Amino acid sequence: MKDVRVGVVGVGHLGVHHARVYSEILGAKLVGVVDIEEERALAVAENLGVPAYTELDRFLDEARPDALSIVVPTVNHFEVAEKAMERGVSLLIEKPVTARTEEAEELLRIASDRNLVLQVGHIERFNSAVQQVREMVHDPFYIQSRRVGPFSPRISDVGVVLDLMIHDVDIILSLVHSEIADISAMGRCVRTDHEDVASAQIRFENGTIAHILVSRVTEKRMRTLEITEPERYLMVNYETQDVTLHHCVQQQGRGLVEVVEHPVFQKREPLKLELQDFVRCVREGSEPLVGLRDGKRALEVCVAMLRQIHGDGAVGRPEAAQLVL
């Protein structure tokens, strides 16, 4: 079967890794990289032995890709995605999928009309520990997520809700099979004009409660997910891809005894798994693990949180949210 011709638009901190992985995986042929900074595009292209471009139109005309990773600032996602999709190109768009929910709706329409694959880059879904836990979780009633770390000036166009919290929102939505009852959120600007620390709570109609804390101004780095079910407790360490399971068993003569288990499973690079899934979906015309509807739903929830942090502070519901930049 013919290789899928792929390209990367935006080869900065994250995009360069997309380009590297595409050059490594079977079934994909990297046909070029695009970046408005010519020196950066040339450096990445030379290292991988592919053409460099600074103009998207020229790249689309000359390289004729089947699929693209879009790894540009969020405010440019819709413009780049619409142009590529109108040329019949399938896309993997880094999160958040777009800056406005109505833009995501328009991309959904184009993808449906043209029968294109449209995947959202929620990479934590491809974390080996998360995939393991998805098979283990059945009836969570409380979920707590913490994603904190030191300040980095690299991300300046969005705050922590769209940069960090959206990962946790997406995972929680994938684990809790219920509609959202309400959302509450608070946050504070510390080092930038956007929220640098934020806390949010999601209450689902089935009674499940999820609490999320994110910060990019905390000295200690932590990436954890804790899930409480009626008879057990699970903890995920995103960075080490480890899972810890706590539960109690009845032992004769000793009553209840706590048992701690550490499931053993293969750990793999999440980005490689994500891009392999994308290439497979483009080749087969199948639905990706994280499609645009998932990305749109996570965006809607985060927008509802942002309205409370920067707006009137009222308890919100995601379907009413719109983000104006």
N, C-alpha and C positions, 0 to 999 in steps of 0.2 A: 504494500500500500504506500502511496506517495506521502512523503513527509509534509507536515503542515508548515507553511512558510510564516514565520512569526517575526515581529519587530517589537521594539520598546520605545515608547515616547516618554522622554524624561529619564535621564540616566544619572541622577544625583545619588544621594545616600542609599536609597532603596532600589531605584531603577537599575543601577549597575549590577545588583545581585540578580534581578530578573534576567538581564542580558546574559550573565554568567551561567545561570541555571539552564536557560534555553539552549545554550551552546553545548550543554552536557547531556541533556535527556534525549532518549531515543524517540523517534517519531516527529521531532521538531527540527526545523532548519532556520537558524537566525539569519535574516536577510538584511539587517541594518538596524541602526539606532538613531534616534532623533533627539536633539536637545538645542535649545535656543542659544546656549553657550557653546560656540564652535570648538573651543579648546577642549572642553570636557567631552563633547561628542567624539572628537578625533582620538582622544586618549583611550576611551573605552573601546571604540571601534578597532583601533590598531591592535589593542591587546587581544581582541577576540577574532581578528581577521575578517571583519565585515565592513561594509560601507558606512560612512557617517553622513548625517544630514542635519541641517538646521531648519529646514522648512518641511512641514508635514505634507503639503500637497505634492512636492517633488518626490518625497519618499514613497507616497502612495502610488504615484504614476510610474516610477522607475522600479521599485522593489516588488510591487504587486503582492503585498502580504495577504495571507488568509486570515490572520489573527494578530492582535496587538495587546500588549500590556500598556495601560495608561497610568503613568506614575508622575503626573505633574501636580501642581498645587490644586486644591479642591475647587477653587473658583474657576479653573479652566477645564474641569472634567467634562462638562456638558458640551462645550464648543468643540473640543477635540473628539469626543465620542460621537457626536452627531455627524461630523464631517466624515469620520472613518466608516460609520455604519451606512451612510448614504452611498458609500463605495462598495458595500457588501462585505465589510470586514467584521469578524466576530471580535469581541472585546473581553478582556479582564480589566476592570477598573478598580484601582486601589480605593479603600474606604477613606472617608465616606463617599458613597457612589456619586452624589452631586451635592451642590450647595443648597438646592431647593427641592422640595418634594415633587413639585410639578415638573421639574426637569427630569426626575427619575421616571415619572409617568410617561413623558414623551419618549424617553429611550426605550421603555417597555413596549410602546406602540410600534416604534421603528423595528425593534428586534422581532416582534411578532409578525409584522408585515413582510419582513425580508427573511424570516426563518433563520435568524442569527443567534449564536450563543452569546449570552451576556452574563458574565460571572463577576462577582464582587470580591475584592481581595481581603476578606476577613480571615487572615492567615491563622489565627488561633484555632479555628475549626479544624485545621489540619495538624495541630499539635498532637503528637502521639498519645499524650496523657488525656487530652480532651476526648479523643476518639475512643479511648479505652473506657472512660467514665460514661460516655453516652450509652454504652452497652450495659452499664451497671446500674444507672439511676432509673428508679421506677416511680417513686412517690415523694418528691422533695417538698418539704413544707417551709424550709428556711434556707436561703442561699446568701452567702456573703462573699464579696469579691474585693480584693485590694490590689491596686496597680499603682505603685508609687515609686518615685526615684528622684535623683538630683536634677537640677535645671540644666537644660541644653538650649542654646539659642537657635538650633537647627529648625525647629518648627515655630513659625511666627505668624502664619496666616489663620490659624484656628486655635481655640483653647483646648483644655484637656478633655472636654466632653466629646468633641468630634475627633480628637487625636487619639485618646486613650480609652475613655469610657465606652465608646461605641463597640469596641471589641467585646467587652463584658456584657453589654446589652445584647449583642447578637448571640453569644453563647447561652445566656440565661433564657432568651426567647426560644432557643432551640431545645432547651431542656424542660421547659414548663409548657405543657400543652393546654393552655388556657388563655382566654382573652384578658387584657389588662383592665383592672377596675379603676385604678388611679395611680398617679405618679407625683412624687414630691421631690424637690431638689433645692440645694443651696450651693453657693460657691463664692470664691473671692479671687480678685486679681492681686497678684503679689509682685511678679517680675515683668509682666507684660500688660498690654491693654485688653487681653482676653483672660478668662478664668484660668488660673493656674492650679487651683485645688477645687474639688467639687465632691459633694456627697449626694447620693440619690437613693430613693426607696421606690420600689415598684410593688404594688399590691395587685395580685391576680384574682380573677373572679372565683377560682377554685380555693382561695384562701392562702396560697403560697405567697410568701414575702421575700423579696430580694433586696439586699442592701449593697450598694456599690460605693467604694471610696477610690478616688483617683487624685494624684498629685504629681506635679513635675517640679516641686520645690521642697522635696523631702530628701534628706541626706542618705537615708538607708533605702536601698532598692528592694522592692518586694513585688512579686507577681503571684498571687495565690487565689484559689477558688475553693470555698468550703461549702459543702452540701449536706444538710441535715435531713434525714428521713426518719420515720417513726422508730426504726430499730437499728439504725446505723448512721455513721458520720463519715464522709469522704472528704479528703483534702487533695487538691491538685497544686503542684508547683509547676507553673508554666515554663520556667527557665530550665529546670533540671529534667522536666518531663517525667516527674515521679508522681505516683498516686499512693496515698495512705488510706486504709480502710479500718475504721474502729467499729466494733460491735461487741455485744455481750452474748455469752453462751452459758447455759446451765450445766454446771459440773456437779456430779454426785458428791455430797458432803461438803461442798464449798460454796454453794449458791451460785450467783451470777459472777462470771469472771470476764473481764474485758480482754478481748483479743485484738491485736493489731496486726494487720496484714499489709504486705507490700507486693501488689500484683507485678508479675514479671511479663514484659512485653517488649517488642522491638521498638526502638526509638530511631526516628528518621528526621531529616531536615524538613520542617513544615513547608518552607517555600518550594522545595522540590516536589513534595506531594501535591501542593496546590497547583503548580504549573503543569505537572503531569496530568492532573485531573482536567485542567482546562484544555490541554492539547487533545486528550482523549475525547472530550465532549465535542470539540470542533470537528474531529475526524468522524465521529459516530453520529453527530447531530443530536446528542443526548443532553439531558438536564444536568447542570453542574450542582455540586453539593451546596454551594452558596450562590443562589441565583439573585437576579435583581429584585425580586419581590422580597427576599430576605433582607437585602441591603436597604430597600426602601422602608421596610418596617422598622429596622434598627435606626434609620435616619429619623423617622417620624417620632420615635420615642425620645431620641436625643434632642430633637428640636423642642419637644414639649418640656424637657428639662431646662433647655437654654432660655425658654420664655419665662420660666420661673426665676432663674438665676439673674437674668438681665432685664426681665420685664416686670409684670405686676405681682408676681409671687403667688398667684392663685394655684390651687391644686389642679393639675391638668390631665387631659386625655390625649393620646398621641394623634388621633385622627383629626383633631382641630388645629394641629400645629403647622405653622409655616415659618421658614427662616428667611429673613431679609438681611442681606449683607450690605 
